[in-house]
Amino acid sequence: MYEMRPELLTGRCGLLWHVLAKTAPSGTLCGIRLPRDHIPAADPEAAERYCAPCMAAFRAAVQQPAEA
């Protein structure tokens, strides 16, 4: 199972959700590193988005045939 973690967008008061890589606990599928112990909170009215490169990498990973 993949875990998601938010990144606080500076100056925009919103969150950008990333997919964590299975091999690196604080690394994301798009290649950035997020702090392990800090999960930011955003303004409830602020926009939340998903990281497009993370979503593309996740889509490719789940569409691969399972290894036997």
ZAKOLDREN-588879 format. One record per residue (C-alpha): residue in one letter; chain; x, y, z. Coordinates in pm, 1 decimal, always signed. Example, Ala and Ser with C-alpha at 12.3 -4.5 7.8 and 13.67 -1.06 7.14 Angstrom:
% residues 2
<r residu="a" chaine="A" east="+1230.0" north="-450.0" up="+780.0"/>
<r residu="s" chaine="A" east="+1367.0" north="-106.0" up="+714.0"/>
% end
This chain:
% residues 68
<r residu="m" chaine="A" east="+0.0" north="+0.0" up="+0.0"/>
<r residu="y" chaine="A" east="+118.6" north="+353.1" up="-73.7"/>
<r residu="e" chaine="A" east="+102.4" north="+638.9" up="+176.3"/>
<r residu="m" chaine="A" east="+27.5" north="+1000.9" up="+94.5"/>
<r residu="r" chaine="A" east="+172.4" north="+1303.2" up="+269.8"/>
<r residu="p" chaine="A" east="+97.5" north="+1673.7" up="+221.6"/>
<r residu="e" chaine="A" east="+343.0" north="+1952.5" up="+146.1"/>
<r residu="l" chaine="A" east="+250.6" north="+2305.4" up="+250.8"/>
<r residu="l" chaine="A" east="+265.9" north="+2535.0" up="-50.6"/>
<r residu="t" chaine="A" east="+449.5" north="+2851.7" up="+47.0"/>
<r residu="g" chaine="A" east="+257.8" north="+3169.5" up="-7.5"/>
<r residu="r" chaine="A" east="-54.7" north="+2992.4" up="-133.7"/>
<r residu="c" chaine="A" east="-198.4" north="+2857.7" up="+192.2"/>
<r residu="g" chaine="A" east="-276.5" north="+2522.8" up="+37.2"/>
<r residu="l" chaine="A" east="-157.1" north="+2163.9" up="+42.5"/>
<r residu="l" chaine="A" east="-3.0" north="+1956.9" up="-233.0"/>
<r residu="w" chaine="A" east="-42.4" north="+1583.0" up="-172.9"/>
<r residu="h" chaine="A" east="+246.5" north="+1351.9" up="-265.6"/>
<r residu="v" chaine="A" east="+273.0" north="+972.2" up="-281.0"/>
<r residu="l" chaine="A" east="+555.1" north="+833.3" up="-65.8"/>
<r residu="a" chaine="A" east="+796.0" north="+590.6" up="-227.5"/>
<r residu="k" chaine="A" east="+803.4" north="+243.6" up="-73.4"/>
<r residu="t" chaine="A" east="+1184.3" north="+235.6" up="-76.6"/>
<r residu="a" chaine="A" east="+1252.2" north="+574.2" up="+87.9"/>
<r residu="p" chaine="A" east="+1024.9" north="+661.9" up="+382.1"/>
<r residu="s" chaine="A" east="+1058.0" north="+1038.2" up="+340.5"/>
<r residu="g" chaine="A" east="+1104.1" north="+1037.9" up="-37.6"/>
<r residu="t" chaine="A" east="+817.0" north="+1080.7" up="-279.1"/>
<r residu="l" chaine="A" east="+752.2" north="+926.1" up="-619.3"/>
<r residu="c" chaine="A" east="+827.4" north="+1264.8" up="-779.1"/>
<r residu="g" chaine="A" east="+1167.7" north="+1275.7" up="-607.8"/>
<r residu="i" chaine="A" east="+1131.2" north="+1538.7" up="-338.0"/>
<r residu="r" chaine="A" east="+1195.6" north="+1465.6" up="+28.5"/>
<r residu="l" chaine="A" east="+939.1" north="+1554.6" up="+293.3"/>
<r residu="p" chaine="A" east="+1002.7" north="+1572.1" up="+669.5"/>
<r residu="r" chaine="A" east="+896.0" north="+1248.3" up="+836.8"/>
<r residu="d" chaine="A" east="+770.7" north="+1396.3" up="+1161.3"/>
<r residu="h" chaine="A" east="+593.1" north="+1711.1" up="+1042.7"/>
<r residu="i" chaine="A" east="+258.0" north="+1698.0" up="+867.3"/>
<r residu="p" chaine="A" east="+140.7" north="+2051.5" up="+790.2"/>
<r residu="a" chaine="A" east="-210.0" north="+2178.1" up="+842.3"/>
<r residu="a" chaine="A" east="-368.1" north="+2414.8" up="+594.8"/>
<r residu="d" chaine="A" east="-649.1" north="+2661.9" up="+601.1"/>
<r residu="p" chaine="A" east="-973.5" north="+2460.6" up="+568.1"/>
<r residu="e" chaine="A" east="-1081.8" north="+2690.1" up="+285.7"/>
<r residu="a" chaine="A" east="-752.1" north="+2661.5" up="+96.2"/>
<r residu="a" chaine="A" east="-721.0" north="+2447.3" up="-212.8"/>
<r residu="e" chaine="A" east="-572.0" north="+2099.2" up="-188.6"/>
<r residu="r" chaine="A" east="-417.4" north="+1942.4" up="-496.5"/>
<r residu="y" chaine="A" east="-237.0" north="+1623.7" up="-592.2"/>
<r residu="c" chaine="A" east="+117.9" north="+1620.1" up="-728.3"/>
<r residu="a" chaine="A" east="+84.8" north="+1532.6" up="-1099.4"/>
<r residu="p" chaine="A" east="+429.4" north="+1361.1" up="-1127.0"/>
<r residu="c" chaine="A" east="+352.3" north="+1148.2" up="-818.0"/>
<r residu="m" chaine="A" east="+12.6" north="+1050.8" up="-959.6"/>
<r residu="a" chaine="A" east="+166.6" north="+955.2" up="-1296.7"/>
<r residu="a" chaine="A" east="+432.2" north="+740.0" up="-1125.3"/>
<r residu="f" chaine="A" east="+168.7" north="+579.5" up="-902.5"/>
<r residu="r" chaine="A" east="-55.3" north="+504.9" up="-1201.4"/>
<r residu="a" chaine="A" east="+236.2" north="+339.2" up="-1383.3"/>
<r residu="a" chaine="A" east="+325.6" north="+133.6" up="-1074.0"/>
<r residu="v" chaine="A" east="-24.1" north="-4.9" up="-1018.3"/>
<r residu="q" chaine="A" east="-74.9" north="-87.6" up="-1386.6"/>
<r residu="q" chaine="A" east="+233.1" north="-312.2" up="-1399.6"/>
<r residu="p" chaine="A" east="+162.4" north="-686.0" up="-1391.0"/>
<r residu="a" chaine="A" east="+215.0" north="-846.9" up="-1050.7"/>
<r residu="e" chaine="A" east="+539.8" north="-1036.5" up="-1003.0"/>
<r residu="a" chaine="A" east="+495.4" north="-1402.1" up="-919.0"/>
% end
